[in-house]
Amino acid sequence: MYNLAHLFPSAHYAIAIKALEELYNEVDQKIASWIESSSLTCISGCGLCCSKFEPDVISLEADYAALYLCYEKPLLLEKLDPLFTAKHCIFYDQDQAAHCRIYPARPLLCRLFAFAAVSSKDNNPAFCLCTEMKPELTKRLYKGKEIEEYFHSPLPLMHDYSIRMNNILAGAVINPLPLRNSIFQSINKIRLLSAYAAEKITGL
């Protein structure tokens, strides 16, 4: 995303941000490949998930989104309301094509939603079609080999990617919070670090 070496006092954290971005890119590529092979995709202009749900995120994800806001969407920062109480996601926008004001920096759960399997009690993958996808199908739940047999490709497992993301900052306390709660803390962090980095560069 950005050259973060000047921004974070800890090179380790800059590496963590980069690792998260690489994980996001891998997820996007996996899902794009699965959509191509399965012919299953979201309905154009839907946005149902964003209008009724907001993800919990770890601090690293919130920091990534804050970086995007501070560097790419500074005008949007002024419109964010810390007292936001609506049921939909704080970044939901019904007038945008993807309905997301931070789509390139959206969290892992948002990337995987509707295109990832979960582990069932018998340790087999289970996939439930979104209610808006292919309403003509009476069968909505697919398990184990059914997934690949029907959709012609194995699905990414949400659990696997969540573990990989949580392991990026090994040893850190993982305490996911609603995006609306964590984003403002991360924005303040990025602003403070940016100001500090600017002072170091200019020698002020």
Secondary structure, 3 states (H helix, E strand, C coil): CCCCCCCCCCHHHHHHHHHHHHHHHHHHHHHHHHHHHHCCCCCCCCCHHHHHCCCEECHHHHHHHHHHHHHHCHHHHCCCCCCCCCCCCCCECCCCCCCECCHHHCCHHHHHCCCCEEECCCCCEEEECCCCCCCCCCCCEEECHHHHHHHCCCCCEHHHHHHHHHCCCCCCCCCCEEHHHHHHHHHHHHHHHHHHHHHHHHCC
